[in-house]
């Protein structure tokens, strides 16, 4: 069976040389190139999973190699949907390799007006959140927000700024960021989630009165939170997925 490296070269080289691999639609080059980036990313994650599951992982984490590969592609192929996807994948790969400083360094290199920020902001936020570098994220996100003209990028930046402000317990700034998301694109999925965050900020915080609700008990009876007013009550919310 060909090695992952061999299979990667078979897929990558024709594309890097400007050819269109057999079986891809000639009239949709943008879609094909994004698909190619996603296919390579899937292979990379398979290699990363194998590395993690090995009893004694040997050598360098593959996320570093793949992060460098995607970043190199991003830098050398102009601004296209595929390079924007590659920038995001580079961030994800470095993050998977516990190389958050590499994500931070690349984020500083990206132009604030670069459309790649629409996708790259997500792994950038995750890396900053993991290292508790919220001030770093907020500063860079604000810089992008101040210069980008892309509505999609603004939407993603504002949404993740809201999350970062929640992380820092700055409820007022978080609320303002989420309200900006709703104003930017009120019918989007991001706006729907932003509305839930605003509800939580306003109604579900330490010291606030719990919002009333009714629910069926295990015996079929209907219970209401109002029935327990004035009593000590423990609410245990859980989920499984």
C-alpha positions as CSV (number, residue, x, y, z in Angstrom):
1,X,0.0,0.0,0.0
2,X,1.4,3.5,-0.9
3,X,2.5,5.5,2.1
4,X,0.6,8.6,3.1
5,X,3.5,10.7,1.8
6,X,3.4,9.0,-1.6
7,X,-0.3,9.4,-1.9
8,X,0.0,13.0,-0.9
9,X,2.5,13.6,-3.7
10,X,0.3,12.0,-6.3
11,X,-2.5,14.4,-5.3
12,X,-0.4,17.4,-4.7
13,X,2.1,17.6,-7.5
14,X,-0.3,17.9,-10.5
15,X,-2.1,20.6,-8.7
16,X,1.0,22.5,-7.7
17,X,2.2,22.4,-11.3
18,X,-1.0,24.0,-12.5
19,X,-2.7,20.9,-13.8
20,X,-6.3,19.8,-13.0
21,X,-6.4,16.2,-11.6
22,X,-8.4,13.7,-13.7
23,X,-12.1,13.5,-12.7
24,X,-12.4,17.1,-11.5
25,X,-14.8,19.4,-13.3
26,X,-13.0,21.7,-15.6
27,X,-15.6,24.5,-15.4
28,X,-15.4,24.8,-11.5
29,X,-11.7,25.3,-10.8
30,X,-12.3,27.2,-7.6
31,X,-14.5,24.5,-6.1
32,X,-12.0,21.8,-7.2
33,X,-9.1,23.6,-5.5
34,X,-11.0,24.0,-2.3
35,X,-11.9,20.4,-2.4
36,X,-8.3,19.5,-3.0
37,X,-7.3,21.5,0.2
38,X,-10.0,19.7,2.1
39,X,-8.9,16.3,0.9
40,X,-5.3,16.9,1.8
41,X,-6.4,18.2,5.2
42,X,-8.4,15.0,5.8
43,X,-5.2,13.0,5.0
44,X,-3.2,15.2,7.4
45,X,-5.7,14.5,10.2
46,X,-5.5,10.8,9.6
47,X,-1.8,11.0,10.0
48,X,-2.2,13.1,13.2
49,X,-4.7,10.6,14.6
50,X,-2.3,7.7,13.9
51,X,0.5,9.6,15.6
52,X,-1.6,10.2,18.7
53,X,-2.8,6.6,18.9
54,X,0.7,5.2,18.6
55,X,1.9,3.7,21.9
56,X,5.2,5.5,21.6
57,X,4.9,8.3,19.0
58,X,8.1,8.7,17.2
59,X,9.6,11.8,15.7
60,X,8.1,15.2,15.2
61,X,4.3,15.8,15.4
62,X,2.9,15.7,11.8
63,X,0.9,18.8,12.5
64,X,4.1,20.9,12.1
65,X,4.8,19.5,8.7
66,X,1.2,20.0,7.5
67,X,1.0,23.4,9.0
68,X,4.1,24.5,7.1
69,X,2.7,22.9,3.9
70,X,-0.6,24.7,4.0
71,X,1.0,28.0,5.0
72,X,3.4,27.8,2.1
73,X,0.6,27.2,-0.3
74,X,-1.3,30.1,1.2
75,X,1.6,32.4,0.7
76,X,2.5,31.3,-2.9
77,X,-0.9,31.1,-4.7
78,X,-2.5,34.5,-4.3
79,X,-5.9,35.2,-2.8
80,X,-8.3,32.5,-3.8
81,X,-10.9,30.5,-1.9
82,X,-8.4,27.7,-1.8
83,X,-5.6,29.8,-0.3
84,X,-8.1,31.1,2.3
85,X,-9.0,27.6,3.2
86,X,-5.3,26.7,3.3
87,X,-4.5,29.5,5.8
88,X,-7.2,28.2,8.1
89,X,-5.9,24.7,7.8
90,X,-2.4,25.9,8.6
91,X,-3.7,27.4,11.8
92,X,-5.6,24.2,12.7
93,X,-2.5,22.0,12.0
94,X,-0.2,24.0,14.2
95,X,-2.9,24.0,16.9
96,X,-3.2,20.2,16.7
97,X,0.5,20.0,17.2
98,X,0.4,22.2,20.3
99,X,2.2,24.9,18.4
100,X,0.0,27.9,19.3
101,X,2.9,30.4,19.1
102,X,3.2,29.4,15.4
103,X,-0.5,30.3,15.0
104,X,0.1,33.6,16.7
105,X,3.1,34.5,14.5
106,X,1.2,33.7,11.3
107,X,-1.8,35.7,12.5
108,X,0.5,38.7,12.9
109,X,1.7,38.3,9.3
110,X,-1.7,38.2,7.8
111,X,-2.9,41.5,6.4
112,X,-6.0,42.8,8.3
113,X,-7.9,43.1,4.9
114,X,-7.0,39.6,3.8
115,X,-10.3,37.7,3.1
116,X,-8.6,34.6,4.7
117,X,-9.5,36.0,8.1
118,X,-13.1,34.9,7.6
119,X,-12.0,31.3,8.1
120,X,-8.7,31.7,10.0
121,X,-10.3,33.6,12.9
122,X,-11.8,30.4,14.2
123,X,-8.6,28.4,14.8
124,X,-6.9,31.6,15.8
125,X,-9.5,32.1,18.5
126,X,-9.1,28.5,19.6
127,X,-5.4,28.8,19.9
128,X,-5.6,32.0,21.9
129,X,-8.4,30.5,24.1
130,X,-6.3,27.4,24.8
131,X,-3.3,29.5,25.9
132,X,-5.6,32.0,27.6
133,X,-4.2,34.7,25.4
134,X,-7.4,36.6,25.1
135,X,-5.8,40.0,25.1
136,X,-3.8,38.9,22.0
137,X,-6.9,37.7,20.3
138,X,-8.9,40.8,21.1
139,X,-6.2,43.2,19.9
140,X,-5.7,41.4,16.6
141,X,-9.4,40.9,16.0
142,X,-10.0,44.6,16.5
143,X,-7.2,45.4,14.1
144,X,-8.9,43.3,11.4
145,X,-12.3,44.6,12.2
146,X,-11.1,48.2,11.7
147,X,-9.8,47.6,8.2
148,X,-11.7,44.8,6.5
149,X,-14.6,45.6,4.2
150,X,-15.8,42.0,4.0
151,X,-19.2,41.6,5.7
152,X,-18.6,37.9,6.1
153,X,-15.2,38.6,7.9
154,X,-16.8,41.2,10.1
155,X,-19.5,38.7,11.1
156,X,-17.0,36.1,12.1
157,X,-14.7,38.6,13.9
158,X,-17.5,40.1,15.9
159,X,-18.9,36.7,16.9
160,X,-15.5,35.5,18.2
161,X,-14.8,38.8,19.8
162,X,-18.0,38.2,21.7
163,X,-16.7,34.8,22.8
164,X,-13.4,36.3,23.9
165,X,-15.1,38.9,25.9
166,X,-17.2,36.2,27.6
167,X,-13.9,34.4,28.4
168,X,-12.6,37.5,30.1
169,X,-15.9,38.1,32.0
170,X,-16.5,41.4,30.1
171,X,-20.3,40.9,29.7
172,X,-20.9,44.4,28.4
173,X,-18.4,44.2,25.6
174,X,-19.6,40.6,24.8
175,X,-23.2,41.8,24.5
176,X,-22.1,44.7,22.2
177,X,-20.2,42.3,20.0
178,X,-23.1,39.9,19.7
179,X,-25.5,42.7,19.0
180,X,-23.2,43.7,16.2
181,X,-23.4,40.2,14.8
182,X,-27.2,40.3,14.8
183,X,-27.2,43.7,13.1
184,X,-24.7,42.6,10.5
185,X,-26.7,39.5,9.4
186,X,-29.8,39.0,11.5
187,X,-30.9,35.8,9.7
188,X,-27.5,34.0,10.0
189,X,-26.7,31.0,12.2
190,X,-24.2,33.2,14.0
191,X,-26.9,35.7,14.8
192,X,-29.1,32.9,16.2
193,X,-26.3,31.8,18.5
194,X,-25.5,35.4,19.4
195,X,-29.1,35.9,20.6
196,X,-28.7,32.9,22.9
197,X,-25.5,34.3,24.3
198,X,-27.2,37.7,24.9
199,X,-30.0,35.9,26.7
200,X,-27.5,34.1,28.9
201,X,-25.7,37.4,29.7
202,X,-29.0,39.1,30.7
203,X,-30.7,36.2,32.5
204,X,-28.3,33.4,33.4
205,X,-25.5,34.7,35.6
206,X,-24.4,34.2,39.2
207,X,-26.7,36.1,41.5
208,X,-29.6,36.4,39.0
209,X,-33.0,34.9,39.4
210,X,-33.2,31.7,37.4
211,X,-35.6,32.0,34.5
212,X,-38.8,30.1,35.0
213,X,-39.5,26.8,33.2
214,X,-41.7,23.8,33.2
215,X,-40.7,20.2,32.5
216,X,-42.1,16.7,32.8
217,X,-40.8,14.6,35.7
218,X,-39.8,11.0,35.4
219,X,-43.2,9.9,36.7
220,X,-44.9,12.0,34.0
221,X,-46.0,14.8,36.4
222,X,-45.4,18.4,35.3
223,X,-43.1,20.3,37.5
224,X,-42.4,24.0,37.5
225,X,-39.5,26.0,38.9
226,X,-42.0,28.3,40.5
227,X,-43.1,25.4,42.7
228,X,-39.8,25.5,44.5
229,X,-39.5,29.3,45.1
230,X,-38.0,30.0,48.5
231,X,-36.4,26.5,48.8
232,X,-32.8,25.4,48.2
233,X,-32.8,23.7,44.8
234,X,-30.0,22.1,42.8
235,X,-30.5,22.1,39.0
236,X,-28.3,19.6,37.1
237,X,-28.3,20.2,33.4
238,X,-26.6,17.5,31.3
239,X,-26.4,16.3,27.7
240,X,-25.0,13.4,25.7
241,X,-23.8,13.5,22.1
